Amino acid sequence: MLIGYGRTSTVDQDAGVEAQQRDLLAAGAEKLFIEQVSSVGKRQQLEAALDFAREGDSICVTKLDRLARSVADLLNIVGSLEKKKVALRVLAMSGSQPLDTGTAIGKLMLAVIGAVGQFEREMMLERQREGIAKARREGRYKGRVPTARRQTAEIVRLKDEGVKPSEIASRLKIGRASVYRALGASRGADQIAAD
């Protein structure tokens, strides 16, 4: 049986989910496991797909980055599949035939592609760190403005209306500690203004 697995990082990527579903069904997937979760989050549908697969089945994904977050993660997943005698198929492989770990060439290609992907990611992160360091030296890097700080006025308004901090955090999709920090900073500013 061909089992399809698709993933996007956020719920805003509906088109990406639909495209993956379409491609997996076109490839012959009989059962789909789809989720919208970051690769660093708990991937429950991936776990369900791996659990569902039986000897002789294949797990099919549209691209490697939909399946694994790193080479180590990829190799762990492939190792789990090999123990169950389940193959991995990757549809999008730069215009070539889909990669199939059911073959010796497929296994070799997977290791090479995974290593190149990991190398590219590490190089990108290194360039990013160098750019941030240069911007800091030149005084141009301010960093990310914390989400809760931008919402301080809204936090204070909700608190003044009698909304509990836990509910404020839930409504604004921020942590409860951030609500308390914003309220504390707001009170401190109010006391300074009153003096």
N, C-alpha and C positions, 0 to 999 in steps of 0.2 A: 504494500500500500504506500502511496506517496502522500506524505503528511506535510502540509504547508504551514510555515510560521512567518508571521509578519509583525513588524513593530515600528512605531514612530515614537519620537521622544516626547511629544506633547499632544494634548488633545486638540490643539489648533491645526494639526496636520491631517485633516480628514482626507484631502486629496491624495496624500501619500499612502494612507491606509487603503483607500479604494484602488489605487494603482497596483499595490502589492497583491491585494485580493484578486484582482483581475488577472495579473500575470501568473499567480500561483494556480488559479483555476485553469488558465489556458495551458499550463504545463502539465495538467492532469492530476492536481492535488485532489484527493477524495475527502480529506478532512482538514479544516483550517483552524489554527490557533493564532489569534490576532490580539495585540495589546498596544496600548498607548502609554508607555512608561519609559523613563530615562534608562539608558543602558547600565547606569550605576545603581538604579533602584532594584527592588525585588521583581523579577520577571516571572510572575506566576504562570502565564500562558506558555512560556518557554519550558518551564518545569513540567507543566501538564503535557506538552507535546513530547518531551523526552520520556516521560513516564508512560504515555500512551503507545509509543513506538515499540514494535515487536521485531524479532529476528526476521530479516529479509525486507523490512520496510526501509524507506528513505525519508529523511527530513529534508524539505526543500525550502530555500530562502531566495529572495530576489537578489540580495547583495550580502556580502560578508559582514558589513557594519551593522546590518539589521540583527545579526545573530550574536556577535561577540564584541566585547569592549577592548580586548587586547589580544596579543598573540597567545599569552598564557591562558586567557579565558577560552579562546578558540580551541587550543589544544586540549584543554580539560573537557570541553564539550565533545570534541571529536573522540577523545579517549573513552568517554562515557558511551558514546554511540558505538564505538568499536567493540566494547565489552558486550553490548547487546546484539552485536552483528547487524547494526543499522548503518546505512550509508548516509552521506550528506551530499545534497545537490545544491549548487549555487548557480542561479540563472544568468546573472549579469557578470560576465567575465570579459570585458573589453572586446565585445564583438565576436569572441571565439565561441566554441561549443561550451555548453554549461559544464562546470566542474562537477565531477562525481567521484567521491572518495571510495566508491566501490571498486575503483581501478587503481593500479599502482601509480600510474601517471597522475591521476587525480589527487592521490595522497601527497605526492611530491609537489605538485602545483600548489596545493593548499598550504603547505609549510612555507614555500617560497613567497607566496602572495601575502600570507600572514606576517612574515618577517618584514617584507617591504612596507606593508601598511603600518606596522609598529614603528619602523624607522622613520617614515614620513611624519607620523604623529609626533614623535619625540623631537624631530627637527623643527616642526611648526611650533611646539611649545618652547623650545630653546630660543627661536627667533622672537617669539612673543615676550619672553622674559628679558631678552636683550633690549627690545624696544621699550619696555616699561622702565628698565634701568636707565636708559638714555633719556627718556622723558622726565624721569625723576631728577637726574643730574641737571637737566635744563629747566627744571621748575615747572614743567608743563603737565605733569601727571598728578591728578587729584584723586584718582581711585573712584570706585563706584559709590554713589550716594546711597546710604542705607535706605531701604524701602520704608521702614517704619518712620524714619525722620521726616520723609516727605509727607507722611500722613499724620503728623503731629496734630494739626488743627482738627482733623476729622476725629482723631482719637479723643482729644479733649472735649469736642462737641458731644460725642457719644457718651463719654463719662458723665458730662454735665446733665445729660438726659436720663441718667440712672442706669445705663447699660453696664453690666459687669465686665471686668477686664477679659475674662475667658470668652465672652460673647463678642467683644470688640475684636479680639484676636481672630476669632472664627470668621466674622464678617469681612474683615480686611485682609484675611489670608496672611497673617503675620504671627510670630510667636508671642505668647503671653508675656514673656520677659521683655520683649520689645515694647509692648503696651506700657508696662510699668516704667521702663526707661524713659519713654516719651512723656509720660505723665510727670515723672520726677523732674525731667529737664524743663518742662513747661512750668511747673510750680516754682522751680528755681528762678526762671526768667521773670515770673510774675512777682516774686519777692524782691528781686533786684529792682524792678520797675517801681515797686511801691516804696522803696527806701529813698 
